[in-house]
Amino acid sequence: MAYKPFDADALIDATAPLLQLQVAPEHRAGIKANLKTAGKMAALVEQMKLEDDAEPAPVYRA
């Protein structure tokens, strides 16, 4: 399977009508930037390898 780069414009074009959103042209750049950031964050999470029996922690501490 070939890698296909994340296309924020295609995502905006496809999902805005489904969500019945009107995206103003002046907001599109901000939406695109946020989607790119979310895509980078998701890529980091996907790289994390977990054991099959891994369970979420009941309490999280920083």
N, CA, C and O atoms as a Maestro MAE file, in Angstrom:
{
 s_m_m2io_version
 :::
 2.0.0
}

f_m_ct {
 s_m_title
 :::
 protein
 m_atom[248] {
  # First column is atom index #
  i_m_mmod_type
  r_m_x_coord
  r_m_y_coord
  r_m_z_coord
  i_m_residue_number
  s_m_chain_name
  s_m_pdb_residue_name
  s_m_pdb_atom_name
  i_m_atomic_number
  :::
  1 25 0.847 -1.184 0.000 1 A "MET " " N  " 7
  2 3 0.000 0.000 0.000 1 A "MET " " CA " 6
  3 2 0.889 1.242 0.000 1 A "MET " " C  " 6
  4 15 1.761 1.381 0.857 1 A "MET " " O  " 8
  5 25 0.677 2.116 -0.929 2 A "ALA " " N  " 7
  6 3 1.486 3.325 -1.051 2 A "ALA " " CA " 6
  7 2 1.036 4.368 -0.032 2 A "ALA " " C  " 6
  8 15 -0.151 4.501 0.264 2 A "ALA " " O  " 8
  9 25 2.008 5.098 0.493 3 A "TYR " " N  " 7
  10 3 1.725 6.170 1.443 3 A "TYR " " CA " 6
  11 2 1.088 7.331 0.693 3 A "TYR " " C  " 6
  12 15 1.583 7.758 -0.350 3 A "TYR " " O  " 8
  13 25 0.010 7.825 1.224 4 A "LYS " " N  " 7
  14 3 -0.659 8.989 0.640 4 A "LYS " " CA " 6
  15 2 -0.592 10.125 1.665 4 A "LYS " " C  " 6
  16 15 -1.086 9.968 2.782 4 A "LYS " " O  " 8
  17 25 0.003 11.258 1.311 5 A "PRO " " N  " 7
  18 3 0.109 12.362 2.266 5 A "PRO " " CA " 6
  19 2 -1.266 12.871 2.712 5 A "PRO " " C  " 6
  20 15 -2.247 12.802 1.971 5 A "PRO " " O  " 8
  21 25 -1.303 13.377 3.927 6 A "PHE " " N  " 7
  22 3 -2.534 13.929 4.484 6 A "PHE " " CA " 6
  23 2 -2.962 15.151 3.679 6 A "PHE " " C  " 6
  24 15 -2.165 16.064 3.460 6 A "PHE " " O  " 8
  25 25 -4.195 15.170 3.246 7 A "ASP " " N  " 7
  26 3 -4.719 16.272 2.436 7 A "ASP " " CA " 6
  27 2 -5.821 16.979 3.224 7 A "ASP " " C  " 6
  28 15 -6.981 16.569 3.194 7 A "ASP " " O  " 8
  29 25 -5.442 18.043 3.925 8 A "ALA " " N  " 7
  30 3 -6.387 18.772 4.760 8 A "ALA " " CA " 6
  31 2 -7.494 19.413 3.928 8 A "ALA " " C  " 6
  32 15 -8.647 19.455 4.357 8 A "ALA " " O  " 8
  33 25 -7.154 19.909 2.748 9 A "ASP " " N  " 7
  34 3 -8.174 20.526 1.897 9 A "ASP " " CA " 6
  35 2 -9.250 19.524 1.493 9 A "ASP " " C  " 6
  36 15 -10.438 19.845 1.496 9 A "ASP " " O  " 8
  37 25 -8.828 18.311 1.147 10 A "ALA " " N  " 7
  38 3 -9.797 17.272 0.766 10 A "ALA " " CA " 6
  39 2 -10.681 16.906 1.951 10 A "ALA " " C  " 6
  40 15 -11.878 16.673 1.783 10 A "ALA " " O  " 8
  41 25 -10.103 16.855 3.144 11 A "LEU " " N  " 7
  42 3 -10.890 16.539 4.337 11 A "LEU " " CA " 6
  43 2 -11.923 17.630 4.621 11 A "LEU " " C  " 6
  44 15 -13.074 17.331 4.936 11 A "LEU " " O  " 8
  45 25 -11.518 18.872 4.511 12 A "ILE " " N  " 7
  46 3 -12.450 19.989 4.713 12 A "ILE " " CA " 6
  47 2 -13.575 19.925 3.683 12 A "ILE " " C  " 6
  48 15 -14.750 20.052 4.027 12 A "ILE " " O  " 8
  49 25 -13.206 19.728 2.421 13 A "ASP " " N  " 7
  50 3 -14.209 19.679 1.346 13 A "ASP " " CA " 6
  51 2 -15.183 18.520 1.521 13 A "ASP " " C  " 6
  52 15 -16.362 18.650 1.192 13 A "ASP " " O  " 8
  53 25 -14.708 17.396 2.034 14 A "ALA " " N  " 7
  54 3 -15.560 16.216 2.177 14 A "ALA " " CA " 6
  55 2 -16.440 16.271 3.422 14 A "ALA " " C  " 6
  56 15 -17.594 15.846 3.381 14 A "ALA " " O  " 8
  57 25 -15.908 16.789 4.529 15 A "THR " " N  " 7
  58 3 -16.651 16.713 5.787 15 A "THR " " CA " 6
  59 2 -17.552 17.911 6.074 15 A "THR " " C  " 6
  60 15 -18.566 17.764 6.755 15 A "THR " " O  " 8
  61 25 -17.206 19.077 5.574 16 A "ALA " " N  " 7
  62 3 -18.034 20.262 5.855 16 A "ALA " " CA " 6
  63 2 -19.489 20.058 5.424 16 A "ALA " " C  " 6
  64 15 -20.391 20.367 6.202 16 A "ALA " " O  " 8
  65 25 -19.751 19.552 4.222 17 A "PRO " " N  " 7
  66 3 -21.153 19.323 3.841 17 A "PRO " " CA " 6
  67 2 -21.832 18.255 4.705 17 A "PRO " " C  " 6
  68 15 -23.016 18.368 5.023 17 A "PRO " " O  " 8
  69 25 -21.081 17.228 5.078 18 A "LEU " " N  " 7
  70 3 -21.669 16.186 5.926 18 A "LEU " " CA " 6
  71 2 -22.090 16.729 7.283 18 A "LEU " " C  " 6
  72 15 -23.083 16.293 7.864 18 A "LEU " " O  " 8
  73 25 -21.310 17.696 7.780 19 A "LEU " " N  " 7
  74 3 -21.612 18.307 9.074 19 A "LEU " " CA " 6
  75 2 -22.501 19.545 8.938 19 A "LEU " " C  " 6
  76 15 -22.802 20.220 9.922 19 A "LEU " " O  " 8
  77 25 -22.911 19.827 7.714 20 A "GLN " " N  " 7
  78 3 -23.748 20.989 7.402 20 A "GLN " " CA " 6
  79 2 -23.088 22.288 7.879 20 A "GLN " " C  " 6
  80 15 -23.724 23.154 8.479 20 A "GLN " " O  " 8
  81 25 -21.778 22.387 7.584 21 A "LEU " " N  " 7
  82 3 -21.019 23.584 7.952 21 A "LEU " " CA " 6
  83 2 -20.730 24.425 6.719 21 A "LEU " " C  " 6
  84 15 -20.424 23.898 5.650 21 A "LEU " " O  " 8
  85 25 -20.830 25.717 6.879 22 A "GLN " " N  " 7
  86 3 -20.409 26.664 5.861 22 A "GLN " " CA " 6
  87 2 -19.048 27.197 6.308 22 A "GLN " " C  " 6
  88 15 -18.955 27.896 7.318 22 A "GLN " " O  " 8
  89 25 -18.000 26.872 5.565 23 A "VAL " " N  " 7
  90 3 -16.651 27.305 5.923 23 A "VAL " " CA " 6
  91 2 -16.347 28.601 5.184 23 A "VAL " " C  " 6
  92 15 -16.251 28.628 3.958 23 A "VAL " " O  " 8
  93 25 -16.200 29.662 5.949 24 A "ALA " " N  " 7
  94 3 -15.855 30.959 5.361 24 A "ALA " " CA " 6
  95 2 -14.416 30.914 4.844 24 A "ALA " " C  " 6
  96 15 -13.550 30.316 5.483 24 A "ALA " " O  " 8
  97 25 -14.157 31.528 3.715 25 A "PRO " " N  " 7
  98 3 -12.797 31.507 3.147 25 A "PRO " " CA " 6
  99 2 -11.721 31.993 4.118 25 A "PRO " " C  " 6
  100 15 -10.604 31.476 4.115 25 A "PRO " " O  " 8
  101 25 -12.047 32.967 4.935 26 A "GLU " " N  " 7
  102 3 -11.047 33.501 5.878 26 A "GLU " " CA " 6
  103 2 -10.758 32.534 7.028 26 A "GLU " " C  " 6
  104 15 -9.759 32.709 7.727 26 A "GLU " " O  " 8
  105 25 -11.600 31.522 7.244 27 A "HIS " " N  " 7
  106 3 -11.386 30.534 8.307 27 A "HIS " " CA " 6
  107 2 -10.671 29.285 7.818 27 A "HIS " " C  " 6
  108 15 -10.153 28.505 8.618 27 A "HIS " " O  " 8
  109 25 -10.645 29.099 6.521 28 A "ARG " " N  " 7
  110 3 -10.112 27.857 5.950 28 A "ARG " " CA " 6
  111 2 -8.640 27.621 6.332 28 A "ARG " " C  " 6
  112 15 -8.266 26.491 6.646 28 A "ARG " " O  " 8
  113 25 -7.818 28.648 6.309 29 A "ALA " " N  " 7
  114 3 -6.397 28.489 6.644 29 A "ALA " " CA " 6
  115 2 -6.214 28.016 8.087 29 A "ALA " " C  " 6
  116 15 -5.366 27.167 8.362 29 A "ALA " " O  " 8
  117 25 -7.004 28.563 9.000 30 A "GLY " " N  " 7
  118 3 -6.919 28.143 10.401 30 A "GLY " " CA " 6
  119 2 -7.381 26.709 10.594 30 A "GLY " " C  " 6
  120 15 -6.768 25.954 11.348 30 A "GLY " " O  " 8
  121 25 -8.456 26.330 9.917 31 A "ILE " " N  " 7
  122 3 -8.960 24.960 9.997 31 A "ILE " " CA " 6
  123 2 -7.906 24.005 9.451 31 A "ILE " " C  " 6
  124 15 -7.639 22.959 10.042 31 A "ILE " " O  " 8
  125 25 -7.316 24.368 8.329 32 A "LYS " " N  " 7
  126 3 -6.292 23.537 7.697 32 A "LYS " " CA " 6
  127 2 -5.085 23.356 8.622 32 A "LYS " " C  " 6
  128 15 -4.558 22.250 8.740 32 A "LYS " " O  " 8
  129 25 -4.651 24.424 9.272 33 A "ALA " " N  " 7
  130 3 -3.510 24.346 10.193 33 A "ALA " " CA " 6
  131 2 -3.823 23.425 11.369 33 A "ALA " " C  " 6
  132 15 -2.976 22.629 11.775 33 A "ALA " " O  " 8
  133 25 -5.025 23.527 11.913 34 A "ASN " " N  " 7
  134 3 -5.412 22.670 13.037 34 A "ASN " " CA " 6
  135 2 -5.508 21.210 12.616 34 A "ASN " " C  " 6
  136 15 -5.115 20.329 13.380 34 A "ASN " " O  " 8
  137 25 -6.019 20.934 11.426 35 A "LEU " " N  " 7
  138 3 -6.096 19.566 10.944 35 A "LEU " " CA " 6
  139 2 -4.708 18.975 10.718 35 A "LEU " " C  " 6
  140 15 -4.483 17.799 11.004 35 A "LEU " " O  " 8
  141 25 -3.780 19.776 10.211 36 A "LYS " " N  " 7
  142 3 -2.410 19.294 10.020 36 A "LYS " " CA " 6
  143 2 -1.765 18.969 11.362 36 A "LYS " " C  " 6
  144 15 -1.064 17.964 11.486 36 A "LYS " " O  " 8
  145 25 -1.995 19.807 12.362 37 A "THR " " N  " 7
  146 3 -1.460 19.547 13.698 37 A "THR " " CA " 6
  147 2 -2.062 18.263 14.268 37 A "THR " " C  " 6
  148 15 -1.344 17.437 14.831 37 A "THR " " O  " 8
  149 25 -3.370 18.094 14.124 38 A "ALA " " N  " 7
  150 3 -4.025 16.880 14.604 38 A "ALA " " CA " 6
  151 2 -3.490 15.646 13.880 38 A "ALA " " C  " 6
  152 15 -3.333 14.591 14.495 38 A "ALA " " O  " 8
  153 25 -3.211 15.764 12.597 39 A "GLY " " N  " 7
  154 3 -2.646 14.656 11.839 39 A "GLY " " CA " 6
  155 2 -1.269 14.260 12.342 39 A "GLY " " C  " 6
  156 15 -0.960 13.072 12.434 39 A "GLY " " O  " 8
  157 25 -0.436 15.244 12.669 40 A "LYS " " N  " 7
  158 3 0.889 14.966 13.219 40 A "LYS " " CA " 6
  159 2 0.786 14.297 14.590 40 A "LYS " " C  " 6
  160 15 1.552 13.385 14.900 40 A "LYS " " O  " 8
  161 25 -0.164 14.754 15.406 41 A "MET " " N  " 7
  162 3 -0.369 14.152 16.719 41 A "MET " " CA " 6
  163 2 -0.834 12.698 16.583 41 A "MET " " C  " 6
  164 15 -0.374 11.822 17.316 41 A "MET " " O  " 8
  165 25 -1.742 12.452 15.648 42 A "ALA " " N  " 7
  166 3 -2.235 11.092 15.418 42 A "ALA " " CA " 6
  167 2 -1.115 10.175 14.949 42 A "ALA " " C  " 6
  168 15 -1.056 9.011 15.344 42 A "ALA " " O  " 8
  169 25 -0.224 10.697 14.105 43 A "ALA " " N  " 7
  170 3 0.900 9.893 13.621 43 A "ALA " " CA " 6
  171 2 1.803 9.471 14.771 43 A "ALA " " C  " 6
  172 15 2.309 8.348 14.782 43 A "ALA " " O  " 8
  173 25 2.012 10.357 15.738 44 A "LEU " " N  " 7
  174 3 2.823 10.013 16.906 44 A "LEU " " CA " 6
  175 2 2.165 8.911 17.734 44 A "LEU " " C  " 6
  176 15 2.842 7.995 18.201 44 A "LEU " " O  " 8
  177 25 0.865 8.997 17.913 45 A "VAL " " N  " 7
  178 3 0.136 7.990 18.685 45 A "VAL " " CA " 6
  179 2 0.184 6.644 17.964 45 A "VAL " " C  " 6
  180 15 0.357 5.604 18.600 45 A "VAL " " O  " 8
  181 25 0.032 6.660 16.643 46 A "GLU " " N  " 7
  182 3 0.044 5.416 15.876 46 A "GLU " " CA " 6
  183 2 1.400 4.722 15.932 46 A "GLU " " C  " 6
  184 15 1.467 3.504 15.760 46 A "GLU " " O  " 8
  185 25 2.471 5.457 16.164 47 A "GLN " " N  " 7
  186 3 3.811 4.868 16.228 47 A "GLN " " CA " 6
  187 2 4.052 4.101 17.518 47 A "GLN " " C  " 6
  188 15 4.966 3.279 17.590 47 A "GLN " " O  " 8
  189 25 3.242 4.361 18.535 48 A "MET " " N  " 7
  190 3 3.435 3.717 19.826 48 A "MET " " CA " 6
  191 2 2.994 2.263 19.757 48 A "MET " " C  " 6
  192 15 1.849 1.968 19.413 48 A "MET " " O  " 8
  193 25 3.900 1.366 20.084 49 A "LYS " " N  " 7
  194 3 3.583 -0.057 20.076 49 A "LYS " " CA " 6
  195 2 3.092 -0.468 21.460 49 A "LYS " " C  " 6
  196 15 3.716 -0.151 22.473 49 A "LYS " " O  " 8
  197 25 1.973 -1.174 21.488 50 A "LEU " " N  " 7
  198 3 1.406 -1.664 22.742 50 A "LEU " " CA " 6
  199 2 1.309 -3.181 22.692 50 A "LEU " " C  " 6
  200 15 1.119 -3.776 21.632 50 A "LEU " " O  " 8
  201 25 1.442 -3.783 23.848 51 A "GLU " " N  " 7
  202 3 1.242 -5.223 23.955 51 A "GLU " " CA " 6
  203 2 -0.238 -5.530 23.775 51 A "GLU " " C  " 6
  204 15 -1.085 -4.671 24.021 51 A "GLU " " O  " 8
  205 25 -0.550 -6.730 23.355 52 A "ASP " " N  " 7
  206 3 -1.943 -7.115 23.136 52 A "ASP " " CA " 6
  207 2 -2.779 -7.062 24.418 52 A "ASP " " C  " 6
  208 15 -3.988 -6.838 24.361 52 A "ASP " " O  " 8
  209 25 -2.139 -7.267 25.570 53 A "ASP " " N  " 7
  210 3 -2.880 -7.276 26.833 53 A "ASP " " CA " 6
  211 2 -2.766 -5.953 27.592 53 A "ASP " " C  " 6
  212 15 -3.078 -5.908 28.782 53 A "ASP " " O  " 8
  213 25 -2.328 -4.883 26.939 54 A "ALA " " N  " 7
  214 3 -2.184 -3.572 27.589 54 A "ALA " " CA " 6
  215 2 -3.548 -3.027 28.006 54 A "ALA " " C  " 6
  216 15 -4.526 -3.123 27.264 54 A "ALA " " O  " 8
  217 25 -3.592 -2.465 29.185 55 A "GLU " " N  " 7
  218 3 -4.818 -1.879 29.731 55 A "GLU " " CA " 6
  219 2 -4.579 -0.398 30.024 55 A "GLU " " C  " 6
  220 15 -3.462 -0.019 30.376 55 A "GLU " " O  " 8
  221 25 -5.599 0.440 29.889 56 A "PRO " " N  " 7
  222 3 -5.420 1.854 30.243 56 A "PRO " " CA " 6
  223 2 -5.238 2.015 31.749 56 A "PRO " " C  " 6
  224 15 -5.785 1.252 32.546 56 A "PRO " " O  " 8
  225 25 -4.470 3.008 32.109 57 A "ALA " " N  " 7
  226 3 -4.254 3.273 33.538 57 A "ALA " " CA " 6
  227 2 -5.514 3.855 34.157 57 A "ALA " " C  " 6
  228 15 -6.191 4.666 33.525 57 A "ALA " " O  " 8
  229 25 -5.850 3.450 35.403 58 A "PRO " " N  " 7
  230 3 -7.051 4.000 36.037 58 A "PRO " " CA " 6
  231 2 -6.860 5.451 36.489 58 A "PRO " " C  " 6
  232 15 -7.834 6.193 36.616 58 A "PRO " " O  " 8
  233 25 -5.602 5.860 36.732 59 A "VAL " " N  " 7
  234 3 -5.284 7.216 37.176 59 A "VAL " " CA " 6
  235 2 -4.046 7.681 36.410 59 A "VAL " " C  " 6
  236 15 -3.074 6.938 36.281 59 A "VAL " " O  " 8
  237 25 -4.088 8.902 35.909 60 A "TYR " " N  " 7
  238 3 -2.947 9.469 35.189 60 A "TYR " " CA " 6
  239 2 -2.338 10.580 36.025 60 A "TYR " " C  " 6
  240 15 -3.046 11.455 36.525 60 A "TYR " " O  " 8
  241 25 -1.037 10.540 36.171 61 A "ARG " " N  " 7
  242 3 -0.328 11.577 36.930 61 A "ARG " " CA " 6
  243 2 0.795 12.128 36.077 61 A "ARG " " C  " 6
  244 15 1.474 11.383 35.370 61 A "ARG " " O  " 8
  245 25 0.985 13.422 36.145 62 A "ALA " " N  " 7
  246 3 2.071 14.063 35.374 62 A "ALA " " CA " 6
  247 2 3.358 14.044 36.130 62 A "ALA " " C  " 6
  248 15 4.372 14.537 35.635 62 A "ALA " " O  " 8
  :::
 }
 m_bond[247] {
  # First column is bond index #
  i_m_from
  i_m_to
  i_m_order
  :::
  1 1 2 1
  2 2 3 1
  3 3 4 2
  4 3 5 1
  5 5 6 1
  6 6 7 1
  7 7 8 2
  8 7 9 1
  9 9 10 1
  10 10 11 1
  11 11 12 2
  12 11 13 1
  13 13 14 1
  14 14 15 1
  15 15 16 2
  16 15 17 1
  17 17 18 1
  18 18 19 1
  19 19 20 2
  20 19 21 1
  21 21 22 1
  22 22 23 1
  23 23 24 2
  24 23 25 1
  25 25 26 1
  26 26 27 1
  27 27 28 2
  28 27 29 1
  29 29 30 1
  30 30 31 1
  31 31 32 2
  32 31 33 1
  33 33 34 1
  34 34 35 1
  35 35 36 2
  36 35 37 1
  37 37 38 1
  38 38 39 1
  39 39 40 2
  40 39 41 1
  41 41 42 1
  42 42 43 1
  43 43 44 2
  44 43 45 1
  45 45 46 1
  46 46 47 1
  47 47 48 2
  48 47 49 1
  49 49 50 1
  50 50 51 1
  51 51 52 2
  52 51 53 1
  53 53 54 1
  54 54 55 1
  55 55 56 2
  56 55 57 1
  57 57 58 1
  58 58 59 1
  59 59 60 2
  60 59 61 1
  61 61 62 1
  62 62 63 1
  63 63 64 2
  64 63 65 1
  65 65 66 1
  66 66 67 1
  67 67 68 2
  68 67 69 1
  69 69 70 1
  70 70 71 1
  71 71 72 2
  72 71 73 1
  73 73 74 1
  74 74 75 1
  75 75 76 2
  76 75 77 1
  77 77 78 1
  78 78 79 1
  79 79 80 2
  80 79 81 1
  81 81 82 1
  82 82 83 1
  83 83 84 2
  84 83 85 1
  85 85 86 1
  86 86 87 1
  87 87 88 2
  88 87 89 1
  89 89 90 1
  90 90 91 1
  91 91 92 2
  92 91 93 1
  93 93 94 1
  94 94 95 1
  95 95 96 2
  96 95 97 1
  97 97 98 1
  98 98 99 1
  99 99 100 2
  100 99 101 1
  101 101 102 1
  102 102 103 1
  103 103 104 2
  104 103 105 1
  105 105 106 1
  106 106 107 1
  107 107 108 2
  108 107 109 1
  109 109 110 1
  110 110 111 1
  111 111 112 2
  112 111 113 1
  113 113 114 1
  114 114 115 1
  115 115 116 2
  116 115 117 1
  117 117 118 1
  118 118 119 1
  119 119 120 2
  120 119 121 1
  121 121 122 1
  122 122 123 1
  123 123 124 2
  124 123 125 1
  125 125 126 1
  126 126 127 1
  127 127 128 2
  128 127 129 1
  129 129 130 1
  130 130 131 1
  131 131 132 2
  132 131 133 1
  133 133 134 1
  134 134 135 1
  135 135 136 2
  136 135 137 1
  137 137 138 1
  138 138 139 1
  139 139 140 2
  140 139 141 1
  141 141 142 1
  142 142 143 1
  143 143 144 2
  144 143 145 1
  145 145 146 1
  146 146 147 1
  147 147 148 2
  148 147 149 1
  149 149 150 1
  150 150 151 1
  151 151 152 2
  152 151 153 1
  153 153 154 1
  154 154 155 1
  155 155 156 2
  156 155 157 1
  157 157 158 1
  158 158 159 1
  159 159 160 2
  160 159 161 1
  161 161 162 1
  162 162 163 1
  163 163 164 2
  164 163 165 1
  165 165 166 1
  166 166 167 1
  167 167 168 2
  168 167 169 1
  169 169 170 1
  170 170 171 1
  171 171 172 2
  172 171 173 1
  173 173 174 1
  174 174 175 1
  175 175 176 2
  176 175 177 1
  177 177 178 1
  178 178 179 1
  179 179 180 2
  180 179 181 1
  181 181 182 1
  182 182 183 1
  183 183 184 2
  184 183 185 1
  185 185 186 1
  186 186 187 1
  187 187 188 2
  188 187 189 1
  189 189 190 1
  190 190 191 1
  191 191 192 2
  192 191 193 1
  193 193 194 1
  194 194 195 1
  195 195 196 2
  196 195 197 1
  197 197 198 1
  198 198 199 1
  199 199 200 2
  200 199 201 1
  201 201 202 1
  202 202 203 1
  203 203 204 2
  204 203 205 1
  205 205 206 1
  206 206 207 1
  207 207 208 2
  208 207 209 1
  209 209 210 1
  210 210 211 1
  211 211 212 2
  212 211 213 1
  213 213 214 1
  214 214 215 1
  215 215 216 2
  216 215 217 1
  217 217 218 1
  218 218 219 1
  219 219 220 2
  220 219 221 1
  221 221 222 1
  222 222 223 1
  223 223 224 2
  224 223 225 1
  225 225 226 1
  226 226 227 1
  227 227 228 2
  228 227 229 1
  229 229 230 1
  230 230 231 1
  231 231 232 2
  232 231 233 1
  233 233 234 1
  234 234 235 1
  235 235 236 2
  236 235 237 1
  237 237 238 1
  238 238 239 1
  239 239 240 2
  240 239 241 1
  241 241 242 1
  242 242 243 1
  243 243 244 2
  244 243 245 1
  245 245 246 1
  246 246 247 1
  247 247 248 2
  :::
 }
}
